[in-house]
């Protein structure tokens, strides 16, 4: 059997029934076992010792071999619900009575975060949550929800651990989870035996048919030799396939329930481990939960997804959720110097990814002005809404006279030196190491090929020769337009 965990219904505020005690690394195992036996004599419903490696994926023995300090926890279910502050003080005082009193770092109620930390799954998990983790191939979330799945399907969690071929796949894990949650592995229906030689020709009707669907359940019929159930051949074949699949799922559930973590229950009044689900959780506890799930260094979108997964149902509305995520992320990544108090303080390249966490169809934003991009603008200018925004981060100078230029409404540059005689403008500019645009080169070669010196049409001359040969250099003092204050 697996660890018996049950959602705790709070009778009064600050009342708990299962507590978790974290001891110092130098705590004596003999002292803790003696204290746990004393609690069992006093009526404790269940006790469990849990050792956790400080490095995820590293075995306990390997962690001790390399000299790492193993985290040690004791989970205690009390006989009755009690007031937590006074009970925590009594636990610390009782541990101080022993000659080699172990150091206690903290005493907390067993909640969902600590349940996942101990590797006991999640008491609020459903089959839909497991199926979602399987569909998204979220290895970390699936391992937190179903710790036994790694032994059942090791190839999904570690490609290097290829054991013997088995009929179980990762898509069967949600069904196995449902069977384990029901706790009824021994109860089975009749294992039907159809299509025997003596019982093959039977009289109907089919038990699966009704008065309206009797025409679809036609003869021949067959009868089970055990429970005497009569079915048509089609329904009997489907029933045998369903029972075969159900037997496989039960077999996999039995394998998954083997070798559970060690725990002790009172022989006369056994009790499960009661898990507390906080309706309002402190920000420090939320940060501990997210750090345990995603690690120490993660970007803002991944941090926001983890927040919505665990606390999205506790805080309704996208606006308060975004505000709380930014507040927690600044505490989570305080060494990075991020000061995003609200969403408008974020750069557009980060803001567009942040918005897509809540709305997958959110538009991309211009990296200069922060406005939403249209499909045509994105195809023409990439991450910018027009050519003016695309060129705003550069200093643009004329190659001929080296004067600073400004783009017009269409995004083209014009210089006064373009009023020089046509023969002078057809000469290659002395760039001095600066390059001119490809459009200028193409226009110059076209002008020479067509011999525009013989054409005196003013319209054609202005069309092709009012533009300037330019050079671009990054502007170190450029401030993007999205940072400038706007009037409301």
C-alpha positions as semicolon CSV with decimal commas, in nm:
position;residue;x (nm);y (nm);z (nm)
1;X;0,000;0,000;0,000
2;X;0,108;0,363;-0,054
3;X;0,134;0,638;0,203
4;X;-0,219;0,698;0,339
5;X;-0,278;1,072;0,300
6;X;-0,610;1,248;0,347
7;X;-0,719;1,609;0,302
8;X;-0,761;1,772;0,643
9;X;-1,088;1,950;0,719
10;X;-1,002;2,232;0,956
11;X;-1,240;2,233;1,256
12;X;-1,108;2,565;1,394
13;X;-0,850;2,823;1,286
14;X;-0,487;2,723;1,351
15;X;-0,587;2,363;1,431
16;X;-0,385;2,077;1,280
17;X;-0,352;1,703;1,326
18;X;-0,034;1,614;1,133
19;X;0,292;1,804;1,180
20;X;0,629;1,786;1,008
21;X;0,951;1,830;1,209
22;X;1,278;1,909;1,037
23;X;1,587;1,815;1,236
24;X;1,943;1,932;1,213
25;X;2,194;1,728;1,015
26;X;2,368;1,601;1,332
27;X;2,048;1,458;1,485
28;X;2,087;1,107;1,631
29;X;1,871;0,844;1,464
30;X;1,844;0,639;1,785
31;X;1,722;0,942;1,978
32;X;1,456;1,019;1,717
33;X;1,333;0,660;1,705
34;X;1,305;0,652;2,083
35;X;1,106;0,976;2,083
36;X;0,879;0,843;1,804
37;X;0,806;0,525;2,002
38;X;0,714;0,740;2,301
39;X;0,466;0,931;2,085
40;X;0,316;0,600;1,974
41;X;0,265;0,500;2,336
42;X;0,088;0,831;2,397
43;X;-0,159;0,755;2,115
44;X;-0,002;0,895;1,798
45;X;-0,195;0,770;1,495
46;X;0,098;0,746;1,248
47;X;0,470;0,823;1,230
48;X;0,704;0,838;0,929
49;X;1,077;0,914;0,887
50;X;1,185;1,067;0,557
51;X;1,537;1,139;0,432
52;X;1,580;1,370;0,133
53;X;1,895;1,426;-0,069
54;X;1,995;1,794;-0,103
55;X;2,061;1,738;-0,476
56;X;1,755;1,624;-0,680
57;X;1,811;1,289;-0,847
58;X;2,102;1,193;-0,618
59;X;2,060;0,884;-0,404
60;X;2,079;0,913;-0,023
61;X;2,378;0,680;0,001
62;X;2,557;0,867;-0,278
63;X;2,490;1,201;-0,109
64;X;2,641;1,075;0,215
65;X;2,936;0,926;0,029
66;X;3,029;1,262;-0,124
67;X;2,983;1,438;0,210
68;X;2,652;1,618;0,153
69;X;2,417;1,682;0,446
70;X;2,097;1,480;0,411
71;X;1,774;1,653;0,515
72;X;1,587;1,458;0,782
73;X;1,212;1,493;0,848
74;X;0,970;1,328;1,092
75;X;0,597;1,330;1,016
76;X;0,365;1,280;1,315
77;X;-0,013;1,236;1,319
78;X;-0,161;1,333;1,655
79;X;-0,456;1,150;1,816
80;X;-0,686;1,454;1,785
81;X;-0,676;1,796;1,617
82;X;-0,504;2,049;1,838
83;X;-0,396;2,413;1,846
84;X;-0,078;2,429;1,642
85;X;0,133;2,697;1,822
86;X;0,102;2,529;2,163
87;X;0,158;2,180;2,019
88;X;0,472;2,293;1,833
89;X;0,612;2,439;2,157
90;X;0,540;2,113;2,345
91;X;0,714;1,908;2,076
92;X;1,029;2,119;2,102
93;X;1,026;2,098;2,482
94;X;0,982;1,719;2,483
95;X;1,279;1,677;2,247
96;X;1,499;1,883;2,480
97;X;1,451;1,628;2,761
98;X;1,667;1,365;2,590
99;X;2,039;1,353;2,679
100;X;2,141;1,400;2,315
101;X;1,858;1,632;2,223
102;X;1,837;1,668;1,843
103;X;1,834;2,017;1,700
104;X;1,496;2,119;1,558
105;X;1,501;2,368;1,272
106;X;1,125;2,412;1,246
107;X;0,785;2,251;1,309
108;X;0,513;2,306;1,047
109;X;0,174;2,156;0,958
110;X;0,181;1,899;0,681
111;X;0,056;2,089;0,376
112;X;0,057;2,016;0,003
113;X;0,401;2,172;-0,048
114;X;0,560;1,953;0,218
115;X;0,373;1,647;0,089
116;X;0,525;1,700;-0,257
117;X;0,864;1,771;-0,100
118;X;0,854;1,440;0,089
119;X;0,770;1,250;-0,231
120;X;0,421;1,148;-0,123
121;X;0,230;1,289;-0,420
122;X;-0,047;1,549;-0,394
123;X;-0,366;1,489;-0,203
124;X;-0,559;1,730;-0,430
125;X;-0,438;1,567;-0,750
126;X;-0,694;1,428;-0,995
127;X;-0,675;1,200;-1,297
128;X;-0,710;1,508;-1,520
129;X;-0,397;1,663;-1,362
130;X;-0,198;1,344;-1,427
131;X;-0,328;1,325;-1,785
132;X;-0,231;1,690;-1,842
133;X;0,123;1,629;-1,714
134;X;0,151;1,324;-1,942
135;X;0,021;1,517;-2,244
136;X;0,261;1,808;-2,186
137;X;0,544;1,564;-2,100
138;X;0,614;1,757;-1,780
139;X;0,852;1,515;-1,611
140;X;0,890;1,717;-1,289
141;X;0,516;1,765;-1,234
142;X;0,436;1,402;-1,315
143;X;0,700;1,280;-1,073
144;X;0,560;1,507;-0,801
145;X;0,203;1,384;-0,858
146;X;0,286;1,014;-0,907
147;X;0,621;0,923;-0,746
148;X;0,564;0,555;-0,826
149;X;0,551;0,624;-1,203
150;X;0,931;0,629;-1,229
151;X;0,949;0,263;-1,129
152;X;0,659;0,177;-1,359
153;X;0,779;0,361;-1,673
154;X;1,150;0,441;-1,620
155;X;1,214;0,518;-1,988
156;X;0,990;0,828;-1,970
157;X;1,195;0,985;-1,690
158;X;1,542;0,869;-1,792
159;X;1,629;0,767;-2,146
160;X;1,941;0,586;-2,025
161;X;1,744;0,346;-1,801
162;X;1,605;0,108;-2,059
163;X;1,481;-0,201;-1,886
164;X;1,298;-0,498;-2,028
165;X;1,012;-0,423;-2,263
166;X;0,676;-0,391;-2,089
167;X;0,322;-0,348;-2,215
168;X;0,265;-0,047;-1,989
169;X;0,311;0,298;-2,145
170;X;0,312;0,648;-2,004
171;X;-0,044;0,700;-2,130
172;X;-0,166;0,426;-1,890
173;X;-0,039;0,614;-1,583
174;X;-0,364;0,818;-1,533
175;X;-0,570;0,498;-1,520
176;X;-0,326;0,337;-1,278
177;X;-0,350;0,650;-1,064
178;X;-0,730;0,616;-1,051
179;X;-0,706;0,252;-0,943
180;X;-0,457;0,340;-0,669
181;X;-0,674;0,625;-0,546
182;X;-0,978;0,399;-0,519
183;X;-0,783;0,154;-0,299
184;X;-0,983;-0,146;-0,426
185;X;-0,720;-0,363;-0,593
186;X;-0,864;-0,691;-0,462
187;X;-1,225;-0,638;-0,574
188;X;-1,272;-0,777;-0,923
189;X;-1,573;-0,867;-1,129
190;X;-1,632;-1,207;-1,280
191;X;-1,358;-1,306;-1,523
192;X;-1,587;-1,414;-1,803
193;X;-1,522;-1,721;-2,014
194;X;-1,709;-1,702;-2,343
195;X;-1,699;-1,904;-2,665
196;X;-1,655;-2,247;-2,502
197;X;-1,742;-2,555;-2,708
198;X;-2,029;-2,668;-2,483
199;X;-2,182;-2,326;-2,427
200;X;-2,135;-2,171;-2,772
201;X;-2,491;-2,202;-2,907
202;X;-2,722;-2,016;-2,669
203;X;-3,057;-1,845;-2,687
204;X;-3,079;-1,467;-2,658
205;X;-3,137;-1,189;-2,610
206;X;-2,807;-1,009;-2,544
207;X;-2,786;-0,855;-2,195
208;X;-2,625;-0,538;-2,335
209;X;-2,911;-0,471;-2,576
210;X;-3,233;-0,280;-2,516
211;X;-3,570;-0,279;-2,682
212;X;-3,459;0,003;-2,915
213;X;-3,119;-0,153;-3,005
214;X;-3,221;-0,518;-3,029
215;X;-3,150;-0,522;-3,402
216;X;-2,780;-0,447;-3,341
217;X;-2,734;-0,738;-3,095
218;X;-2,821;-1,032;-3,315
219;X;-2,741;-1,401;-3,288
220;X;-2,531;-1,604;-3,243
221;X;-2,512;-1,566;-2,866
222;X;-2,269;-1,702;-2,610
223;X;-2,294;-1,757;-2,234
224;X;-2,028;-1,717;-1,963
225;X;-1,956;-2,050;-1,796
226;X;-1,911;-1,877;-1,455
227;X;-2,183;-1,614;-1,410
228;X;-2,413;-1,735;-1,691
229;X;-2,416;-1,393;-1,861
230;X;-2,554;-1,406;-2,216
231;X;-2,406;-1,174;-2,479
232;X;-2,389;-1,157;-2,853
233;X;-2,056;-1,235;-3,013
234;X;-1,976;-0,867;-3,072
235;X;-2,042;-0,763;-2,710
236;X;-1,860;-1,070;-2,576
237;X;-1,545;-0,981;-2,771
238;X;-1,556;-0,620;-2,645
239;X;-1,610;-0,743;-2,288
240;X;-1,309;-0,972;-2,303
241;X;-1,088;-0,691;-2,441
242;X;-1,201;-0,455;-2,163
243;X;-1,136;-0,716;-1,895
244;X;-0,793;-0,792;-2,037
245;X;-0,703;-0,422;-2,023
246;X;-0,844;-0,391;-1,671
247;X;-0,634;-0,687;-1,552
248;X;-0,324;-0,521;-1,695
249;X;-0,403;-0,194;-1,517
250;X;-0,456;-0,375;-1,186
251;X;-0,129;-0,559;-1,234
252;X;0,053;-0,233;-1,296
253;X;-0,119;-0,077;-0,993
254;X;-0,001;-0,366;-0,776
255;X;0,353;-0,316;-0,904
256;X;0,333;0,058;-0,841
257;X;0,216;0,007;-0,481
258;X;0,515;-0,214;-0,395
259;X;0,801;-0,085;-0,177
260;X;0,629;0,224;-0,037
261;X;0,813;0,462;0,200
262;X;0,840;0,327;0,554
263;X;0,580;0,450;0,801
264;X;0,412;0,326;1,118
265;X;0,044;0,331;1,214
266;X;-0,112;0,266;1,554
267;X;-0,230;-0,097;1,571
268;X;-0,560;-0,017;1,747
269;X;-0,647;0,328;1,613
270;X;-0,454;0,382;1,290
271;X;-0,486;0,723;1,129
272;X;-0,372;0,863;0,795
273;X;-0,148;1,163;0,746
274;X;-0,375;1,468;0,727
275;X;-0,266;1,719;0,463
276;X;-0,356;2,084;0,509
277;X;-0,454;2,286;0,198
278;X;-0,396;2,656;0,265
279;X;-0,654;2,900;0,134
280;X;-0,418;3,191;0,209
281;X;-0,046;3,115;0,195
282;X;0,231;3,353;0,294
283;X;0,455;3,485;0,018
284;X;0,758;3,318;0,177
285;X;0,586;2,979;0,159
286;X;0,486;3,042;-0,203
287;X;0,847;3,118;-0,291
288;X;0,965;2,800;-0,119
289;X;0,706;2,600;-0,314
290;X;0,802;2,752;-0,651
291;X;1,175;2,716;-0,579
292;X;1,124;2,348;-0,506
293;X;0,931;2,303;-0,831
294;X;1,136;2,506;-1,082
295;X;1,479;2,552;-0,919
296;X;1,686;2,859;-0,844
297;X;1,733;3,015;-1,189
298;X;1,432;3,035;-1,416
299;X;1,288;3,301;-1,645
300;X;0,972;3,500;-1,575
301;X;0,731;3,304;-1,804
302;X;0,826;2,972;-1,642
303;X;0,793;3,130;-1,298
304;X;0,446;3,260;-1,390
305;X;0,333;2,919;-1,517
306;X;0,441;2,756;-1,191
307;X;0,250;3,022;-0,995
308;X;-0,069;2,964;-1,197
309;X;-0,038;2,587;-1,158
310;X;-0,024;2,596;-0,778
311;X;-0,192;2,924;-0,679
312;X;-0,403;3,027;-0,978
313;X;-0,724;2,902;-0,815
314;X;-0,649;3,097;-0,495
315;X;-0,623;3,436;-0,672
316;X;-0,886;3,513;-0,936
317;X;-0,837;3,758;-1,221
318;X;-0,545;3,814;-1,456
319;X;-0,459;4,162;-1,320
320;X;-0,404;4,062;-0,953
321;X;-0,230;3,743;-1,064
322;X;0,019;3,935;-1,280
323;X;0,083;4,185;-1,001
324;X;0,152;3,907;-0,748
325;X;0,378;3,720;-0,993
326;X;0,592;4,030;-1,051
327;X;0,611;4,095;-0,677
328;X;0,724;3,738;-0,605
329;X;0,964;3,727;-0,899
330;X;1,151;4,033;-0,774
331;X;1,200;3,852;-0,440
332;X;1,291;3,530;-0,617
333;X;1,549;3,697;-0,843
334;X;1,651;3,985;-0,618
335;X;2,019;3,968;-0,718
336;X;1,935;4,049;-1,081
337;X;1,833;4,405;-0,997
338;X;1,485;4,379;-1,155
339;X;1,244;4,655;-1,055
340;X;0,925;4,578;-1,247
341;X;0,650;4,710;-1,024
342;X;0,384;4,666;-1,292
343;X;0,349;4,522;-1,640
344;X;0,419;4,848;-1,823
345;X;0,766;4,867;-1,665
346;X;0,876;4,555;-1,854
347;X;1,059;4,570;-2,189
348;X;0,830;4,473;-2,480
349;X;1,034;4,160;-2,560
350;X;0,972;4,034;-2,204
351;X;0,619;4,168;-2,179
352;X;0,493;3,980;-2,486
353;X;0,616;3,647;-2,344
354;X;0,466;3,736;-2,006
355;X;0,126;3,809;-2,161
356;X;0,124;3,482;-2,355
357;X;0,125;3,288;-2,026
358;X;-0,233;3,407;-1,965
359;X;-0,344;3,456;-2,327
360;X;-0,177;3,231;-2,582
361;X;-0,308;3,447;-2,869
362;X;-0,166;3,772;-2,730
363;X;0,000;3,977;-3,007
364;X;0,371;4,044;-3,033
365;X;0,485;4,393;-2,936
366;X;0,708;4,646;-3,107
367;X;1,045;4,647;-2,934
368;X;1,073;5,026;-2,977
369;X;0,734;5,176;-2,894
370;X;0,562;4,876;-2,730
371;X;0,254;4,881;-2,954
372;X;0,089;4,561;-3,076
373;X;0,226;4,436;-3,409
374;X;0,012;4,352;-3,707
375;X;0,094;4,056;-3,929
376;X;0,194;4,278;-4,221
377;X;0,423;4,494;-4,004
378;X;0,582;4,187;-3,849
379;X;0,654;4,041;-4,193
380;X;0,800;4,367;-4,321
381;X;0,995;4,492;-4,019
382;X;1,041;4,193;-3,787
383;X;1,007;4,301;-3,424
384;X;0,913;4,660;-3,511
385;X;0,588;4,819;-3,626
386;X;0,739;5,045;-3,896
387;X;1,070;5,151;-4,042
388;X;1,095;5,455;-3,816
389;X;1,088;5,234;-3,505
390;X;1,331;4,995;-3,668
391;X;1,584;5,274;-3,736
392;X;1,530;5,463;-3,409
393;X;1,810;5,284;-3,225
394;X;2,072;5,393;-3,483
395;X;2,253;5,717;-3,554
396;X;2,206;5,783;-3,928
397;X;2,454;6,002;-4,115
398;X;2,496;6,100;-4,477
399;X;2,795;5,931;-4,638
400;X;2,882;6,236;-4,850
401;X;2,861;6,523;-4,600
402;X;2,845;6,320;-4,271
403;X;2,553;6,525;-4,140
404;X;2,292;6,368;-3,910
405;X;1,968;6,275;-4,086
406;X;1,609;6,223;-3,977
407;X;1,363;5,992;-4,149
408;X;1,046;6,129;-4,302
409;X;0,696;5,989;-4,249
410;X;0,765;5,706;-4,497
411;X;1,097;5,617;-4,332
412;X;1,326;5,761;-4,605
413;X;1,626;5,984;-4,546
414;X;1,701;6,305;-4,740
415;X;2,007;6,526;-4,734
416;X;2,080;6,873;-4,874
417;X;2,385;6,747;-5,059
418;X;2,144;6,559;-5,287
419;X;2,084;6,894;-5,468
420;X;2,435;6,874;-5,620
421;X;2,470;6,831;-5,998
422;X;2,361;6,497;-6,134
423;X;2,707;6,399;-6,257
424;X;2,845;6,450;-5,907
425;X;2,568;6,246;-5,751
426;X;2,634;5,957;-5,987
427;X;2,990;5,922;-5,858
428;X;3,051;5,662;-5,588
429;X;3,045;5,833;-5,245
430;X;3,363;5,850;-5,041
431;X;3,234;5,641;-4,754
432;X;3,555;5,637;-4,556
433;X;3,488;5,285;-4,439
434;X;3,108;5,342;-4,405
435;X;2,867;5,148;-4,620
436;X;2,571;5,284;-4,810
437;X;2,239;5,109;-4,848
438;X;2,172;4,847;-5,111
439;X;1,889;5,061;-5,249
440;X;2,133;5,345;-5,322
441;X;2,365;5,109;-5,508
442;X;2,079;4,967;-5,714
443;X;1,949;5,315;-5,802
444;X;2,295;5,439;-5,897
445;X;2,362;5,147;-6,129
446;X;2,016;5,181;-6,282
447;X;2,072;5,551;-6,342
448;X;2,400;5,488;-6,514
449;X;2,255;5,209;-6,728
450;X;1,958;5,415;-6,844
451;X;2,171;5,733;-6,893
452;X;1,941;5,965;-6,706
453;X;2,166;6,260;-6,795
454;X;1,977;6,286;-7,121
455;X;1,645;6,295;-6,939
456;X;1,543;6,630;-6,794
457;X;1,215;6,523;-6,650
458;X;1,195;6,668;-6,299
459;X;0,965;6,398;-6,163
460;X;1,198;6,113;-6,256
461;X;1,500;6,301;-6,123
462;X;1,337;6,374;-5,787
463;X;1,211;6,016;-5,756
464;X;1,552;5,856;-5,790
465;X;1,793;6,116;-5,650
466;X;1,638;6,289;-5,350
467;X;1,744;6,003;-5,119
468;X;2,077;6,010;-4,940
469;X;2,351;5,746;-4,910
470;X;2,353;5,674;-4,536
471;X;2,549;5,490;-4,273
472;X;2,413;5,350;-3,946
473;X;2,589;5,317;-3,612
474;X;2,425;5,210;-3,283
475;X;2,326;5,503;-3,064
476;X;2,460;5,442;-2,709
477;X;2,234;5,715;-2,563
478;X;1,914;5,590;-2,726
479;X;1,610;5,556;-2,498
480;X;1,328;5,338;-2,639
481;X;0,996;5,509;-2,691
482;X;0,812;5,268;-2,456
483;X;1,010;5,412;-2,162
484;X;0,896;5,767;-2,222
485;X;0,606;5,885;-2,006
486;X;0,270;5,913;-2,177
487;X;-0,024;6,132;-2,102
488;X;-0,333;5,947;-1,986
